[in-house]
Amino acid sequence: GTSITGPMVKTMTYLKESLPAGHFADPAALVGRTNIYPLKAGEPLFESQLAPTTVSQGGVAALVTPKKRAMGVKVDKVVGVSGFIHPGNRVDVLATLSRNDRQNEPMTKIVLENILVLATGTELEKSGKQEKPAQVDVITLEVTPEEGEKLALAAQEGKLQLALRNYADTANSDTRGTTISGLLSRTEAPKASVKKTAAPRP
């Protein structure tokens, strides 16, 4: 999400036959372009690592995949996996909501899976009548419009929790969700069977 300036790039010598497609021969052609992937010092730059030429400014907007959206979620250190969530990670979003039925007990359910983290940061939010600024962590996720609707509703009506995924784990989990009664029924220890001794038959 950074706009490239002249001092950020330099030319290096490569064998002509080893140059891949999408390379740049003139550093001036890179000035003003925006990178969409993390870059390391000494790493060659290619067209596939940059936002389209129509993107003249950096920031999160340059990182969003076409037809997707960036949405910020306010989290605390517990929800944010104690600060171990970073841009480029993928997470599942769990929501705890009160069900509108006769039991009226809360349920926790995975509502979004394998969601890309675009950015992590903080913002200041006024808390209470004293209006003292309290630091609130914000994690920006990349979602489709439909996923954005689910995320907005879950954040408004319930409590969110993020679960960090392994990079190689892309499989979806078809869960039924968990309620208090279901949680207790699964965690209760089975009753021990009592053996009775009977007198031998005559």
Buried (B, 14 or more C-beta within 10 A) or exposed (E): BBBBEEEBBEEEEEEEEEEEEEEBEEBEEBBBBBBBEEBEEEEEBEEEBBBEEEBEEBBBEBBBEEEBBBBBBBBEEEBBBEEEBEBEBBBBBBBBBEEEEEEEEBBBBBBBBEBBBBBBEEEEEEEEEEEEEEEEBBBBBBBBEEBBEBBEEBBEEBEBBBBBBEEEEEEEEEEEBBBEEBEEEEEEEEEEEEEEEEEEEE
